[in-house]
Amino acid sequence: MAEKDGLLAIGGDLNPQRLLLAYASGIFPWYEVPPVLWWCPNPRFVLFPDEFRKSKTVRSLLNKNAFEFTINRAFEKVIRHCQEVKRSNQDGTWITEEVVRAYRQLHHEGYAHSAEVWKDGALVGGLYGVRLGRVFFGESMFSLVSNASRYAFACYTEQLKKEQVQLIDCQVHSDYLESMGARMIDGKAFDALLKRYISGQ
């Protein structure tokens, strides 16, 4: 029922129950000013953890332990950095205060997670998203120094593989994630994978 650009619905709020139902249905919120816009693009951009590709640069950084990597140590700081970082071709941010409050609550309830990378004790990169079953829904990432977000993504993908996560939802295409192995799949195939992996099969 979504439009060609993926827009499915307008309105509602970001209460935890609605958000979790949306993710389980392959739907996510993305908007800059109210009302809330709900999206379900087809085809869907995803990464299968086994297909993750490390660049030579990332391999070198990992071998050197160039950064300290942590999980869920600084969720609030990560989402704030994602909110504030300037991005090319984007004037504002879709991470409104309503979004911050909603995902902070999901974090407290054990559904939203962050991955962080540190340099000399300072937070320099990271990402956050939502985990349901064996699916991780990536939301946003940031980098304050070169390759910090790539390092965080690489380390977290390896951790998700260890936890038997089978699918990382990247939502919409980006050259950045495509270079690391993400690819488009048909919407029906994506829905089938959600049903399979969220239920724990």
Buried (B, 14 or more C-beta within 10 A) or exposed (E): EBEEEBBBBEEBEBEBEBBBEBBBBBBBBBBEEEEBBBBBBBBBBBBBBEEBEBEEEBEEBBEEEBBBBBBBBBBEEBBBBBBEBEEEEEEEBBBBEBBBEBBBBBBEEEBBBBBBBBBEEEBBBBBBBBBBBBBBBBBBBBBBBEBBBBBBBBBBBBBBBEEEBBBBBBBBBEEEBBEBBBBBBEBEEBBEBBBBBBEEE
